[in-house]
Amino acid sequence: MTYFAVLILVAGFGLPIAVLSAALSQARVGGSAMEGIARQPEAAGRIQIAMIIALGFIESLVIYALVMFFMLQGRLPATEEILKRIPGG
């Protein structure tokens, strides 16, 4: 029963946590890039390329978390099966 409880928590909270942390990371990368461009406008092209690469890596981690979410969701048992395993249910 503990296995199913942990699986439900991971599947339910894993993706939102990954999305929120990625959103914060993307905001920080974008803000830092804008600050860098404001300080050194002549390096804007190099800063933008580095920013796009960083955003791509962050987004790929979110896509990986989404794939893992769907894989874990497929392993969850049906609601009826869980209710049968609960004592008194």
KELUMDO-524728 format. One record per atom (N, C-alpha, C): residue in one letter; x, y, z; residue number from 1. Coordinates in nm, 3 decimals. Example, Ala and Ser with C-alpha at 12.3 -4.5 7.8 and 13.67 -1.06 7.14 Angstrom:
BEGIN
+------+---------+---------+---------+-----+
: code :       u :       v :       w : pos :
+------+---------+---------+---------+-----+
:    A :   1.319 :  -0.569 :   0.780 :   1 :
:    A :   1.230 :  -0.450 :   0.780 :   1 :
:    A :   1.320 :  -0.330 :   0.780 :   1 :
:    S :   1.285 :  -0.225 :   0.708 :   2 :
:    S :   1.367 :  -0.106 :   0.714 :   2 :
:    S :   1.290 :   0.003 :   0.787 :   2 :
+------+---------+---------+---------+-----+
//
This chain:
BEGIN
+------+---------+---------+---------+-----+
: code :       u :       v :       w : pos :
+------+---------+---------+---------+-----+
:    M :   0.082 :  -0.119 :   0.000 :   1 :
:    M :   0.000 :   0.000 :   0.000 :   1 :
:    M :   0.086 :   0.126 :   0.000 :   1 :
:    T :   0.199 :   0.119 :   0.070 :   2 :
:    T :   0.288 :   0.234 :   0.075 :   2 :
:    T :   0.342 :   0.267 :  -0.064 :   2 :
:    Y :   0.367 :   0.164 :  -0.142 :   3 :
:    Y :   0.416 :   0.183 :  -0.279 :   3 :
:    Y :   0.319 :   0.267 :  -0.360 :   3 :
:    F :   0.190 :   0.234 :  -0.350 :   4 :
:    F :   0.090 :   0.307 :  -0.427 :   4 :
:    F :   0.076 :   0.451 :  -0.376 :   4 :
:    A :   0.086 :   0.471 :  -0.247 :   5 :
:    A :   0.075 :   0.606 :  -0.191 :   5 :
:    A :   0.190 :   0.693 :  -0.240 :   5 :
:    V :   0.310 :   0.640 :  -0.239 :   6 :
:    V :   0.426 :   0.715 :  -0.287 :   6 :
:    V :   0.415 :   0.740 :  -0.437 :   6 :
:    L :   0.369 :   0.642 :  -0.511 :   7 :
:    L :   0.353 :   0.657 :  -0.655 :   7 :
:    L :   0.251 :   0.766 :  -0.689 :   7 :
:    I :   0.142 :   0.770 :  -0.613 :   8 :
:    I :   0.042 :   0.873 :  -0.634 :   8 :
:    I :   0.098 :   1.011 :  -0.602 :   8 :
:    L :   0.173 :   1.024 :  -0.494 :   9 :
:    L :   0.233 :   1.153 :  -0.459 :   9 :
:    L :   0.333 :   1.199 :  -0.563 :   9 :
:    V :   0.416 :   1.107 :  -0.609 :  10 :
:    V :   0.516 :   1.143 :  -0.709 :  10 :
:    V :   0.450 :   1.184 :  -0.840 :  10 :
:    A :   0.351 :   1.108 :  -0.883 :  11 :
:    A :   0.283 :   1.140 :  -1.009 :  11 :
:    A :   0.202 :   1.269 :  -0.996 :  11 :
:    G :   0.148 :   1.294 :  -0.879 :  12 :
:    G :   0.065 :   1.412 :  -0.861 :  12 :
:    G :   0.142 :   1.540 :  -0.837 :  12 :
:    F :   0.253 :   1.533 :  -0.768 :  13 :
:    F :   0.328 :   1.653 :  -0.734 :  13 :
:    F :   0.456 :   1.671 :  -0.815 :  13 :
:    G :   0.504 :   1.566 :  -0.879 :  14 :
:    G :   0.630 :   1.574 :  -0.952 :  14 :
:    G :   0.628 :   1.672 :  -1.068 :  14 :
:    L :   0.526 :   1.663 :  -1.151 :  15 :
:    L :   0.518 :   1.752 :  -1.268 :  15 :
:    L :   0.496 :   1.898 :  -1.228 :  15 :
:    P :   0.404 :   1.929 :  -1.138 :  16 :
:    P :   0.390 :   2.070 :  -1.101 :  16 :
:    P :   0.517 :   2.130 :  -1.041 :  16 :
:    I :   0.588 :   2.053 :  -0.961 :  17 :
:    I :   0.713 :   2.104 :  -0.903 :  17 :
:    I :   0.815 :   2.127 :  -1.013 :  17 :
:    A :   0.823 :   2.036 :  -1.110 :  18 :
:    A :   0.917 :   2.054 :  -1.221 :  18 :
:    A :   0.882 :   2.176 :  -1.304 :  18 :
:    V :   0.753 :   2.198 :  -1.328 :  19 :
:    V :   0.710 :   2.312 :  -1.410 :  19 :
:    V :   0.736 :   2.443 :  -1.336 :  19 :
:    L :   0.705 :   2.448 :  -1.208 :  20 :
:    L :   0.729 :   2.571 :  -1.132 :  20 :
:    L :   0.878 :   2.604 :  -1.123 :  20 :
:    S :   0.960 :   2.504 :  -1.097 :  21 :
:    S :   1.104 :   2.531 :  -1.089 :  21 :
:    S :   1.160 :   2.572 :  -1.225 :  21 :
:    A :   1.109 :   2.514 :  -1.332 :  22 :
:    A :   1.154 :   2.554 :  -1.466 :  22 :
:    A :   1.111 :   2.696 :  -1.498 :  22 :
:    A :   0.990 :   2.734 :  -1.458 :  23 :
:    A :   0.943 :   2.871 :  -1.483 :  23 :
:    A :   1.030 :   2.971 :  -1.408 :  23 :
:    L :   1.064 :   2.940 :  -1.284 :  24 :
:    L :   1.151 :   3.030 :  -1.209 :  24 :
:    L :   1.290 :   3.037 :  -1.271 :  24 :
:    S :   1.340 :   2.924 :  -1.318 :  25 :
:    S :   1.472 :   2.922 :  -1.381 :  25 :
:    S :   1.473 :   3.001 :  -1.511 :  25 :
:    Q :   1.367 :   2.987 :  -1.590 :  26 :
:    Q :   1.359 :   3.061 :  -1.715 :  26 :
:    Q :   1.350 :   3.211 :  -1.689 :  26 :
:    A :   1.276 :   3.250 :  -1.587 :  27 :
:    A :   1.267 :   3.392 :  -1.553 :  27 :
:    A :   1.402 :   3.446 :  -1.509 :  27 :
:    R :   1.474 :   3.366 :  -1.433 :  28 :
:    R :   1.607 :   3.410 :  -1.388 :  28 :
:    R :   1.705 :   3.421 :  -1.505 :  28 :
:    V :   1.702 :   3.324 :  -1.595 :  29 :
:    V :   1.790 :   3.328 :  -1.713 :  29 :
:    V :   1.758 :   3.449 :  -1.799 :  29 :
:    G :   1.630 :   3.473 :  -1.823 :  30 :
:    G :   1.590 :   3.587 :  -1.905 :  30 :
:    G :   1.627 :   3.720 :  -1.840 :  30 :
:    G :   1.604 :   3.732 :  -1.710 :  31 :
:    G :   1.639 :   3.855 :  -1.640 :  31 :
:    G :   1.788 :   3.880 :  -1.638 :  31 :
:    S :   1.865 :   3.774 :  -1.615 :  32 :
:    S :   2.011 :   3.789 :  -1.614 :  32 :
:    S :   2.063 :   3.825 :  -1.752 :  32 :
:    A :   2.004 :   3.768 :  -1.855 :  33 :
:    A :   2.047 :   3.802 :  -1.991 :  33 :
:    A :   2.016 :   3.947 :  -2.023 :  33 :
:    M :   1.900 :   3.995 :  -1.981 :  34 :
:    M :   1.866 :   4.136 :  -2.006 :  34 :
:    M :   1.960 :   4.230 :  -1.931 :  34 :
:    E :   1.996 :   4.193 :  -1.807 :  35 :
:    E :   2.092 :   4.274 :  -1.731 :  35 :
:    E :   2.228 :   4.275 :  -1.801 :  35 :
:    G :   2.268 :   4.159 :  -1.849 :  36 :
:    G :   2.396 :   4.151 :  -1.920 :  36 :
:    G :   2.398 :   4.234 :  -2.047 :  36 :
:    I :   2.287 :   4.232 :  -2.121 :  37 :
:    I :   2.278 :   4.311 :  -2.244 :  37 :
:    I :   2.276 :   4.460 :  -2.210 :  37 :
:    A :   2.210 :   4.496 :  -2.099 :  38 :
:    A :   2.206 :   4.636 :  -2.060 :  38 :
:    A :   2.345 :   4.686 :  -2.021 :  38 :
:    R :   2.425 :   4.601 :  -1.961 :  39 :
:    R :   2.560 :   4.642 :  -1.920 :  39 :
:    R :   2.658 :   4.643 :  -2.036 :  39 :
:    Q :   2.643 :   4.548 :  -2.127 :  40 :
:    Q :   2.735 :   4.539 :  -2.241 :  40 :
:    Q :   2.654 :   4.517 :  -2.368 :  40 :
:    P :   2.601 :   4.623 :  -2.426 :  41 :
:    P :   2.519 :   4.608 :  -2.547 :  41 :
:    P :   2.595 :   4.548 :  -2.664 :  41 :
:    E :   2.725 :   4.564 :  -2.669 :  42 :
:    E :   2.803 :   4.510 :  -2.780 :  42 :
:    E :   2.812 :   4.357 :  -2.776 :  42 :
:    A :   2.784 :   4.298 :  -2.660 :  43 :
:    A :   2.788 :   4.152 :  -2.646 :  43 :
:    A :   2.648 :   4.090 :  -2.654 :  43 :
:    A :   2.552 :   4.163 :  -2.705 :  44 :
:    A :   2.413 :   4.117 :  -2.706 :  44 :
:    A :   2.396 :   3.986 :  -2.782 :  44 :
:    G :   2.463 :   3.974 :  -2.896 :  45 :
:    G :   2.449 :   3.851 :  -2.976 :  45 :
:    G :   2.498 :   3.728 :  -2.902 :  45 :
:    R :   2.613 :   3.737 :  -2.839 :  46 :
:    R :   2.667 :   3.622 :  -2.765 :  46 :
:    R :   2.581 :   3.589 :  -2.644 :  46 :
:    I :   2.531 :   3.693 :  -2.578 :  47 :
:    I :   2.446 :   3.670 :  -2.461 :  47 :
:    I :   2.315 :   3.604 :  -2.502 :  47 :
:    Q :   2.258 :   3.647 :  -2.613 :  48 :
:    Q :   2.132 :   3.587 :  -2.660 :  48 :
:    Q :   2.150 :   3.441 :  -2.698 :  48 :
:    I :   2.261 :   3.409 :  -2.761 :  49 :
:    I :   2.286 :   3.268 :  -2.798 :  49 :
:    I :   2.299 :   3.183 :  -2.673 :  49 :
:    A :   2.374 :   3.232 :  -2.574 :  50 :
:    A :   2.389 :   3.157 :  -2.449 :  50 :
:    A :   2.254 :   3.143 :  -2.378 :  50 :
:    M :   2.173 :   3.248 :  -2.384 :  51 :
:    M :   2.042 :   3.244 :  -2.320 :  51 :
:    M :   1.951 :   3.141 :  -2.387 :  51 :
:    I :   1.951 :   3.137 :  -2.519 :  52 :
:    I :   1.867 :   3.042 :  -2.591 :  52 :
:    I :   1.910 :   2.899 :  -2.563 :  52 :
:    I :   2.039 :   2.874 :  -2.557 :  53 :
:    I :   2.087 :   2.740 :  -2.524 :  53 :
:    I :   2.044 :   2.701 :  -2.383 :  53 :
:    A :   2.059 :   2.793 :  -2.287 :  54 :
:    A :   2.018 :   2.764 :  -2.149 :  54 :
:    A :   1.868 :   2.738 :  -2.140 :  54 :
:    L :   1.788 :   2.817 :  -2.211 :  55 :
:    L :   1.643 :   2.795 :  -2.210 :  55 :
:    L :   1.606 :   2.661 :  -2.273 :  55 :
:    G :   1.680 :   2.622 :  -2.374 :  56 :
:    G :   1.656 :   2.491 :  -2.436 :  56 :
:    G :   1.683 :   2.377 :  -2.339 :  56 :
:    F :   1.791 :   2.388 :  -2.262 :  57 :
:    F :   1.821 :   2.284 :  -2.163 :  57 :
:    F :   1.715 :   2.279 :  -2.054 :  57 :
:    I :   1.671 :   2.395 :  -2.008 :  58 :
:    I :   1.568 :   2.399 :  -1.905 :  58 :
:    I :   1.438 :   2.337 :  -1.957 :  58 :
:    E :   1.401 :   2.371 :  -2.079 :  59 :
:    E :   1.277 :   2.319 :  -2.137 :  59 :
:    E :   1.286 :   2.168 :  -2.161 :  59 :
:    S :   1.403 :   2.119 :  -2.196 :  60 :
:    S :   1.418 :   1.975 :  -2.217 :  60 :
:    S :   1.399 :   1.899 :  -2.085 :  60 :
:    L :   1.439 :   1.958 :  -1.974 :  61 :
:    L :   1.416 :   1.893 :  -1.845 :  61 :
:    L :   1.268 :   1.885 :  -1.812 :  61 :
:    V :   1.192 :   1.987 :  -1.849 :  62 :
:    V :   1.047 :   1.985 :  -1.826 :  62 :
:    V :   0.981 :   1.879 :  -1.914 :  62 :
:    I :   1.025 :   1.869 :  -2.037 :  63 :
:    I :   0.969 :   1.766 :  -2.126 :  63 :
:    I :   1.002 :   1.627 :  -2.071 :  63 :
:    Y :   1.123 :   1.609 :  -2.019 :  64 :
:    Y :   1.160 :   1.481 :  -1.957 :  64 :
:    Y :   1.070 :   1.452 :  -1.837 :  64 :
:    A :   1.041 :   1.554 :  -1.755 :  65 :
:    A :   0.952 :   1.535 :  -1.641 :  65 :
:    A :   0.811 :   1.499 :  -1.687 :  65 :
:    L :   0.766 :   1.557 :  -1.797 :  66 :
:    L :   0.634 :   1.524 :  -1.852 :  66 :
:    L :   0.628 :   1.378 :  -1.898 :  66 :
:    V :   0.733 :   1.333 :  -1.963 :  67 :
:    V :   0.739 :   1.193 :  -2.006 :  67 :
:    V :   0.736 :   1.100 :  -1.885 :  67 :
:    M :   0.813 :   1.134 :  -1.783 :  68 :
:    M :   0.814 :   1.052 :  -1.662 :  68 :
:    M :   0.677 :   1.052 :  -1.594 :  68 :
:    F :   0.607 :   1.165 :  -1.597 :  69 :
:    F :   0.473 :   1.173 :  -1.541 :  69 :
:    F :   0.380 :   1.075 :  -1.610 :  69 :
:    F :   0.382 :   1.072 :  -1.743 :  70 :
:    F :   0.294 :   0.981 :  -1.816 :  70 :
:    F :   0.333 :   0.835 :  -1.792 :  70 :
:    M :   0.462 :   0.809 :  -1.777 :  71 :
:    M :   0.504 :   0.672 :  -1.749 :  71 :
:    M :   0.457 :   0.628 :  -1.610 :  71 :
:    L :   0.467 :   0.717 :  -1.511 :  72 :
:    L :   0.422 :   0.682 :  -1.376 :  72 :
:    L :   0.270 :   0.673 :  -1.368 :  72 :
:    Q :   0.201 :   0.759 :  -1.441 :  73 :
:    Q :   0.056 :   0.756 :  -1.438 :  73 :
:    Q :   0.003 :   0.625 :  -1.495 :  73 :
:    G :   0.071 :   0.568 :  -1.591 :  74 :
:    G :   0.030 :   0.440 :  -1.645 :  74 :
:    G :   0.048 :   0.325 :  -1.548 :  74 :
:    R :   0.133 :   0.344 :  -1.447 :  75 :
:    R :   0.156 :   0.238 :  -1.348 :  75 :
:    R :   0.061 :   0.247 :  -1.230 :  75 :
:    L :  -0.019 :   0.353 :  -1.222 :  76 :
:    L :  -0.114 :   0.366 :  -1.112 :  76 :
:    L :  -0.226 :   0.265 :  -1.127 :  76 :
:    P :  -0.268 :   0.205 :  -1.017 :  77 :
:    P :  -0.379 :   0.109 :  -1.025 :  77 :
:    P :  -0.513 :   0.182 :  -1.038 :  77 :
:    A :  -0.614 :   0.109 :  -1.075 :  78 :
:    A :  -0.749 :   0.165 :  -1.086 :  78 :
:    A :  -0.801 :   0.201 :  -0.947 :  78 :
:    T :  -0.892 :   0.295 :  -0.942 :  79 :
:    T :  -0.946 :   0.342 :  -0.814 :  79 :
:    T :  -1.014 :   0.229 :  -0.739 :  79 :
:    E :  -1.085 :   0.144 :  -0.809 :  80 :
:    E :  -1.154 :   0.032 :  -0.743 :  80 :
:    E :  -1.055 :  -0.061 :  -0.674 :  80 :
:    E :  -0.942 :  -0.083 :  -0.738 :  81 :
:    E :  -0.840 :  -0.171 :  -0.680 :  81 :
:    E :  -0.783 :  -0.111 :  -0.552 :  81 :
:    I :  -0.763 :   0.018 :  -0.549 :  82 :
:    I :  -0.710 :   0.083 :  -0.429 :  82 :
:    I :  -0.813 :   0.076 :  -0.317 :  82 :
:    L :  -0.940 :   0.099 :  -0.349 :  83 :
:    L :  -1.044 :   0.095 :  -0.248 :  83 :
:    L :  -1.059 :  -0.045 :  -0.187 :  83 :
:    K :  -1.034 :  -0.149 :  -0.267 :  84 :
:    K :  -1.041 :  -0.286 :  -0.215 :  84 :
:    K :  -0.930 :  -0.313 :  -0.114 :  84 :
:    R :  -0.815 :  -0.250 :  -0.132 :  85 :
:    R :  -0.700 :  -0.276 :  -0.046 :  85 :
:    R :  -0.704 :  -0.197 :   0.084 :  85 :
:    I :  -0.788 :  -0.095 :   0.090 :  86 :
:    I :  -0.799 :  -0.016 :   0.213 :  86 :
:    I :  -0.880 :  -0.094 :   0.314 :  86 :
:    P :  -0.828 :  -0.110 :   0.437 :  87 :
:    P :  -0.905 :  -0.183 :   0.539 :  87 :
:    P :  -1.037 :  -0.113 :   0.568 :  87 :
:    G :  -1.143 :  -0.188 :   0.567 :  88 :
:    G :  -1.276 :  -0.134 :   0.594 :  88 :
:    G :  -1.341 :  -0.069 :   0.471 :  88 :
:    G :  -1.274 :  -0.079 :   0.355 :  89 :
:    G :  -1.325 :  -0.013 :   0.235 :  89 :
:    G :  -1.394 :  -0.099 :   0.143 :  89 :
+------+---------+---------+---------+-----+
//
